[in-house]
Amino acid sequence: MSGKRVSNMAIKRINRNRIFRYVNNNDRVSKPDISVELGISMPTVLQNINELIEKGLVQEVGEFKSTGGRKAVAIASIKDAYYALGIDITQNHIGLVLTNLSGEVLRHRRIYYPYTHSKEYYKEMANIALEFLKKEGISDNEFLGAGISIPGIIDDKKERIAYSHALSVSDIDYDNFSEFIPYKCVFINDANAASIAEMYHIENRFNAVYLSLSNSVGGAIIEERRPYLGDNIINNMNDLLYLGDNWRGGEFGHMTLIPDGKQCYCGKKGCFDAYCSAKALVKYTDGKLEEFFKKLEKGDEKLYQIWDEYLSLLAIEVNNLRMVFDCTIIIGGYVGSFIEPYISKLREKVAKLNTFESDGSYLKPCLYPVEASALGAALQQVESYICKV
């Protein structure tokens, strides 16, 4: 049995990266903590901590209380050493998120600005993003770049948006969106971006399906077996996603829910999207999803019946996904941001459909109800930098 030999330089880089990630994922740690938790010798830990201090990525922040011996020095990462911007493009809005090396949402903003495939739009979109950055006072030296989330099929190999029904475009180059942004830009599908945001800070990771219920239905398939964010060094954040042979992995909206059913925007009938997108609900409240749930909470009987039917259809899709993937299913998107108070009812419905399980505990509401796609897009830049530490 043969395997690739790993050079001393590569081992050194992997150790430094693991040490930085461990420090960055905790508030304060000691050098002995790092050595024990990562199984790395103290001399190696000391050398790497010194190098990270020189790079301006970690710092000493006092001492821990003594447990009988010499007080251990507390080490913490400098999370605001670098920042990244996430831009979420939708049919009617631009969502913005600022994050730093912590990977948390520091600031967010959503602006009504309908998409058009025009120079004017791309120029104004860039102006909005740059003004958002300017207000935060971030210098070019601190800025890693922008991640742009698109509701459509992203072809990274050809650097283009292959197709987006939501934006009514196909076969357009990335450059259209990034032309007026004077920083490095990377692109990602909106549901894939949201799934990355969901999983980024979870310590005990797992296989999952992310079901995005917005104005169109999408999703992402997350494979725990692949290299993960935080596991040594990876080269691409998409390594945690199953994208499919044609970049269409996770297009759950076009699974047939009701044969010969309602007309879907794709031209076929009975697609899941035709029944469980956010549009299926907002048509009863003048296009306002928040208003739908406000009235539902106040006991609107008509909306209760509509919601109950919606959940019943959603339960069929969730059960089908559970049968195929046998993993955790996360409900996200616009509807997902309101689903938590109703998750028990949805679990009851999926449990009745499941052949093997008597409960729906595998079904979870999303952790990031606000600007998850923008955050996930920004995290691509953060992770790209951290991979090189």
N, C-alpha and C positions, 0 to 999 in steps of 0.2 A: 504493500500500500504506500503510495507516494503522496506528498502534499507540497504546497508552496512554502518555501522558506521565507520567514519574515525577517527583514533586516533590523539591525539594532536601531537605526534611525527611525524606522516605522514603529518599533516597540516604544521608543522614547516619545514619539508623537502621540501614540495611542494613550500612554500613561498620562501625559500632560492634559490631553483632552478629557479623559475620564475624571481626572482630579478637578479640572475647572468645572465640568458639569456638576460634579458632586457639591462643590462649594456654591455654585450658582443656584442650585436647586434647594439650598438651605439658607436660613437667615444667618446663622453663625456656626462655624465648626472649628474643631481643634485639629492640629496636625496628627495627633494619635488617632482621633476619630477617622480621619481620611485613611490612614494606614490600615486600620482594622477593617473598616467597611469595604474598602476596595482591594484589600489583600496586596498592598504595595508597600515595599520596605520603607522605613522612616527616612533613610538617606535620599531615596528617590523622591519621596514626598517633599522633603526640605528643599531639594534642588529645584523641583518644579514650582513650588510655591514662590520661591525667590524669583524665578523667571517670570511668573505671572504677575508678581508685584512690579517688576521692571517694565512689563508691558502695560501697566496701568489697568489690569483687569481684576485684581484682588487687592485687599489691604488688611492690615491688622487693625482690629476694632476693640481693643481692650483685652481683658482676661476673664476666664471662667472662674467661678468660685473654687477655692481649693478643696480637694477631697482628702487632704492629709499630706500631700506632697507639694511640689512646686506648682504654682498656678499655670494652667495651659493658656497660651495666647489664642485669642479668638480671631478667626479669619472669616472675611465676608467678601463676596464679589462686589464689584463696582458696577451695578446694573445699569446706571445711566451713562456708562462709558460710550455706548452706541445706541442709536435709535433706528427704527424702521417705520415706514408708513404703509398702511394697507388701504387700497381703494377698491370699493365694491361697486361695479357698474350694474345697474338694473334698468328696466324699461323706463322708469320715471324718476329715479333717484340716484344720487351718488353718496355712498357711505364711506366715511373716513375713520381710520383708527391709527393712533400713535402707540407704539410699544417700544420697549427697550430690551435689554438682554434678559429681563425677567420673563418676557413673553406674556405679560399681562396687559390689559387695556389701560392705558394711562389717560387718554382722551379719546372721545369719539364724537362724530357729528354726522348728521344725515341731512342732505340738501335736496329739495325738489328741483330736478333738472332733467327733463325728458331726453332720452337718447335719440340722436340722429347721426347717421353716418355722414358726417361733414367735418370740414376743417374747423368750422366755427365751434362745433361741439367739443372736439378734441382740444382745441386751444383753451376754451373756457374751463373744461374739466381740469386741465393742467393748472390754470390760474387758481381755481378753487383749492386744489391740493397744495400748491406752493404757498398760498396765503395761509392755509391751515398750519403748515410747517413754520412759516415766518412768525406767526403769533406765539408759537412755542419757544422761539428763540434758539433753535437748533442750528449749529454751524455745519458747514459741509464736512468738516473733519469728523464730526460725530455721527453723520448720517450714512447708513448702510445702503439705502435705496428703497424702492417701492415695490410692493407686490400688488398686482391688479387681478381682481376676481371678476370672471365673466360668466354669465348664465348661458353656457353653451358648450359645445364639444371643442376642446382645446387640442390642437395637434402640435406638440412641442417639437417634434422632429422637423416639421416644416415651418415652425414659428408663425402659426396662423390660427385664426378662429375658423375652424372648419364649418361650423353651423351654429347659429343661435336663433331659435324661433322668437325668444323674448325680445331680441334686438332687431329681428328681421334682417339679418345679414348672413352671408356665407362666404367662405374663402377670402377673408381679408387678413392682411398681415398684422402682426403685433405692432409694427411701427406706426400704424394709424393712431393707436392709443398712446404710445410713448413718445411720439415725435416732439412734443413741446415740454416734456419733462426732462430736465437736464441731469438725470441721475439714472443709475442702473435700474431697469425694470424687469420683473419676472411675472409670468402669467399662470393662472390656474383656474380650473372650473370652480364655480361658486360652491357647489355641494362638497366637492373635494376639499376646498379651503375650509369650509365650516367643520368638516370631520376632523381635519388636522387640529383646529382650535380646540375641539372637544377632547381629543386624546392627548394633547401635548403635555399636560401637567399630571396625567394619571400615572401613579407610581406602579401599580400592579396592572399592567396592560393586558388586553384581551382582544380576540377577534370581535369585530363589530360590523354591523350594517348601519349606515347613517341615512335616514329617510328624510329628505327635505321637502316639506309641504309649503311651498310659496306660491306665487302666481302661476308657476309651472312646477311640476313634480320632478325631482331628481334624486340623486343619492350617491353614496360612496361605499366601497367595500374595503374594509381595513383588515389587513392580515397581520396578526401578531407574530407569525413565524418569520416574516421578512425583517431585515434590519430596521430598528426603531429609532425614533428621535431619542437621543440620550444613550443609546447603546454604542459605545466606542465611537467609530467615525462612519458616517454614511455620506454618500456623494450627492444624493438627491432626495428631497422630501417626498417625492412621489414613490419612493421605494416602499413606503408603508401602505400604498394603495394598489388595489387591483384595477388597472385601467382598461383591460381588454385588448384584443388584437387590433381593434380599430378605434381606440380611445373612447369607446362608448360604454365601458363598464359602469354599472350603477344607474343606467337609464330606466329606473323602475316605473317611471310615469307611463311608459308605453308597453307595459305588461298588460295583457288582456284581462280585465276584471269581469266584464259582462259581455259575452259574445253578442255581436250585432247590437250593442247598446248605444249610448249617447255618442254623438259625433265628437271626435277629438280634433284639435287644431292640426294634428299631423296628417289628417285625411282619412284615418281609419276610425272604426267604431268600437266603443267599449273599452277604451284605454283607461287605466287607473287615473290618469291625469284628468280625464273628463269628469270624474266623480269626486276626487279628493284634493284638488289644488285649492289654494286659498280663494280662488275666484268662485268656487262652488258655494262659498259662504258669504262673501262680500256682496254678491248680487242682491242680497236681501237687506243690506244696510248701506246702500249708496256708495259701495266701494270701500267701506271702512271696516276693517277686520276688528279693530279695537271696539267699535260700536256694537258689532255682533256679540262679542263676549260680555260687554256691559249689560246689554239687554237680556242675554242668557242668564246672567247672575241675578237679574231682577225678576226672573221667573216668566219671561215671555214664552207662552205655551207653543206658539208656532215655531219659534226658533229652537225650542227644546226638541220638538219632533224632528226638525231638520238636522239638528246636531246629533241626535240619537241615530238617525239613519246614516249620517256621515261616519260616525264611529263604527257602526256595523260594517260598512263597506271597507273602512280603514282596517278593521280587524281581520277581514279576509286577506287583504294584502300582507299585513304583518304576519299572519299565520303562514302564508305561502313563502314569505321570505325566511321565516324560521325553519320551515321544512327544507328549504334549499340550502341555507347556510349554517343552520344549527349554532347560532351565536347570539350575542347581545344585539338588540335593535334599539337604536336611538332615534327619537322623533324630534326633528328640528325644522328649520325654516320658519316662515311667518306663523303658521298654525302651531308649530312646535313651541313657539315662545309663549303660547297661552295654554298648552296642554297639561301642565303639571296638576292643576286641581281636578282634572278629569282622567288622570292616568289609571286610577284604580278601576274606574268603570271600563276603560278600554282593555285593561288586563283581564277583567272578568269576561269580556266578549271574546278575546283571543283564546282564553283558557277553554271555553266551550267548543272551540273549533279544533283544538290541538289533540292529535291522536295519542301523544306520548306523555304530556305534562298536564298537571291539574291546576297550574297557576300560570300567570303571565309575568312572573318576576324578572324575566329576561328583558322585558320592555322598559325603557328608561326615557324620561324627558331630557331634553338637551340642557347642558350646563351653561351655555352661552346664548341666552335669548336675544341679545342685542349685538348686532354687527359681527357675528361669528365669521362670516365669509371674509370681511375686511381684515379681521385679526389673523385668520389662517393665511391670507395672502401675505401679510406683513411677516409672519413667522417664517416664510420661505427665506427671506433676507437674513433674519436673525440666525436661523439654523445654518445657512450657507456660511455665515461668518464663524459661528461656533465650531463647525466642522474643521475649520482651518486653524483653530487655536492650538 
